[in-house]
Amino acid sequence: MPKTSTRCETRSTRPTSATSRRFASCGSDSVILDTAFVLDLLAGDEGAEQKAESLEESGVVMKLPAMTVTELYIGIGTGVADEEEERQIRRIIEALPFIPMDVDLSRRAGRMLGESGNVVGKGDAAIAAAAEREDEAVLTRNVDDFETLGVDVETY
């Protein structure tokens, strides 16, 4: 049975020290990036940009799990991303700490997916497994799937 998740919402229109304090109250100095957040950043989504700025200002480390990188490169492979977006993706990958997919994470993801009744995607399960192992929230706008998997969620 998945653990109960916590939603740590920060929906301010401008990053502030109060925003940082609200995030800090979620108990982590780092966060796991879901693919949706990275794609929103690349698309110039104001909420995602403000969230990234707020996290950087407050010293919160943003980490990339292997599955997020895989999903980003699926977009490149299918031609959805142009050359400039591919360069931006490479810059993001080079700039952030990477969480590799290993046997332990694969087991965790499989168990989480099975326990959830297979109602979410395999990619989300792999990202959730990384968040669970790192004991950190997933930063996403895709809140429901990650809450179903029982991990903490940070949104924007």
C-alpha positions in Angstrom: 0.0 0.0 0.0 1.5 3.4 -1.0 2.2 5.9 1.8 0.0 8.9 2.1 1.3 11.8 0.1 1.6 15.4 1.1 0.9 18.3 -1.3 3.1 21.3 -0.8 1.4 24.0 -3.0 3.1 27.2 -3.7 0.9 29.2 -6.1 2.1 32.7 -5.6 2.3 35.1 -8.5 5.8 36.3 -7.5 8.6 34.4 -5.7 8.9 35.7 -2.2 10.6 34.7 1.0 7.1 33.5 2.2 7.1 31.2 -0.8 10.5 29.9 0.2 9.4 29.4 3.8 6.3 27.4 2.6 8.5 25.1 0.6 11.0 24.7 3.4 8.1 23.7 5.7 7.7 20.6 3.4 10.9 19.4 4.9 13.3 19.2 1.9 16.2 21.2 0.5 15.8 19.5 -2.9 13.0 18.4 -5.3 12.7 15.9 -8.1 11.7 17.3 -11.5 8.9 15.7 -13.4 9.0 15.9 -17.2 5.9 18.2 -17.2 7.8 20.8 -15.2 10.8 20.8 -17.5 8.6 21.0 -20.6 6.7 23.9 -19.0 10.0 25.7 -18.4 11.0 25.1 -22.0 7.7 26.5 -23.2 8.1 29.6 -21.1 5.2 28.9 -18.7 5.2 31.8 -16.3 4.3 29.6 -13.3 7.1 27.2 -14.0 9.6 30.0 -14.5 8.6 31.7 -11.3 8.8 28.4 -9.4 12.3 27.6 -10.8 13.4 31.2 -9.8 12.0 30.8 -6.3 13.6 27.5 -5.8 17.0 28.7 -7.0 16.7 31.8 -4.7 16.0 29.7 -1.7 18.8 27.2 -2.4 16.5 24.3 -3.2 18.4 21.8 -5.5 16.4 20.6 -8.5 17.3 17.0 -9.5 16.6 15.1 -12.7 15.7 11.5 -12.5 16.7 9.2 -15.4 13.1 8.8 -16.5 12.6 12.6 -16.9 15.6 12.6 -19.2 14.3 9.6 -21.1 10.9 11.3 -21.6 12.6 14.5 -22.8 14.6 12.6 -25.4 11.4 10.8 -26.6 10.2 14.2 -27.7 13.5 14.8 -29.5 13.4 11.4 -31.1 9.9 11.9 -32.4 10.7 15.3 -33.8 8.5 17.2 -31.3 11.5 19.2 -30.1 13.4 21.4 -32.5 17.2 22.0 -32.4 17.0 24.9 -30.1 14.8 23.0 -27.6 17.3 20.1 -27.8 20.1 22.5 -26.9 18.1 23.8 -24.0 17.4 20.3 -22.8 21.1 19.5 -22.9 21.9 22.6 -20.9 19.3 21.6 -18.3 20.7 18.1 -18.1 24.3 19.3 -17.8 23.4 21.8 -15.1 21.4 19.6 -12.7 22.2 16.6 -10.5 21.1 13.3 -12.1 19.4 10.4 -10.4 20.3 7.2 -12.3 17.8 4.4 -12.8 19.1 1.3 -11.1 17.8 -2.1 -10.1 16.5 -0.7 -6.7 14.6 2.1 -8.4 13.2 -0.3 -11.0 11.9 -2.6 -8.2 10.4 0.4 -6.3 8.7 1.7 -9.5 7.3 -1.7 -10.3 5.9 -2.1 -6.8 4.4 1.4 -6.7 2.8 0.9 -10.1 1.3 -2.5 -9.0 0.1 -1.2 -5.7 -1.6 1.7 -7.4 -3.5 -0.7 -9.7 -1.6 0.3 -12.8 -3.6 3.5 -13.1 -0.7 5.8 -13.8 2.1 5.6 -16.4 5.4 3.7 -16.0 7.3 6.9 -16.4 5.5 8.5 -13.5 6.1 5.4 -11.4 9.9 5.6 -12.1 10.0 9.3 -11.2 7.9 8.6 -8.0 10.3 5.8 -7.0 13.3 8.3 -7.3 11.4 10.8 -5.1 10.6 8.1 -2.6 14.2 6.9 -2.4 15.5 10.4 -2.1 12.8 11.3 0.4 11.9 14.4 -1.7 8.8 15.8 -3.4 8.1 15.6 -7.1 7.7 19.0 -8.7 4.9 18.7 -11.2 1.6 20.1 -12.4 0.5 16.4 -12.8 -0.5 16.2 -9.1 -3.1 13.4 -9.1 -0.9 10.6 -10.6 1.9 11.3 -8.1 -0.4 11.5 -5.2 -1.9 8.1 -6.3 1.6 6.7 -6.0 1.9 8.1 -2.5 4.8 10.5 -2.9 4.9 14.2 -1.8 4.1 16.7 -4.5 5.2 20.2 -5.0 3.3 22.2 -7.6 3.3 25.6 -9.3 
